Amino acid sequence: QSVFFWRMGRGKRKPKHQTLPKKKSRKSASTAEEKISAIEAELEQTKSSLLQSIEQAVSNNDVLVELEENSHQLAAKGADFSKNVNKVERKYAWLNRKYTILLILLVLMVVAAVLYYI
């Protein structure tokens, strides 16, 4: 037994064949139980897969939290390093100025001594 349904599509009508459900018999009862058990097995498999996915997501979340903590620590260490670099730069810049001033004074003293004794 079949029923035709008419469907409109772009100005043309096309028949769509659909069968009506058959009456249940004893054989269909056992196949229905088999189908139900197959669906339940598939449901259990899906459930276990979903639980594994959730566990994996939770473990990934733990890893992400740890990575975030490490990145904050690394950022703090980077800021400290930057401060230390600036201190060292200032220290060596001052030493460079001191040695430059001392060298200029030494050259001036040598020039003054040469001019004084000439």
Sequence and secondary structure as in RCSB ss.txt:
>XXXX:A:sequence
QSVFFWRMGRGKRKPKHQTLPKKKSRKSASTAEEKISAIEAELEQTKSSLLQSIEQAVSNNDVLVELEENSHQLA
AKGADFSKNVNKVERKYAWLNRKYTILLILLVLMVVAAVLYYI
>XXXX:A:secstr
 EEEEEEEETTEEEEEEEE      HHHHHHHHHHHHHHHHHHHHHHHHHHHHHHHHHHHHHHHHHHHHHHHHHH
HHHHHHHHHHHHHHHHHHHHHHHHHHHHHHHHHHHHHHHHHH 
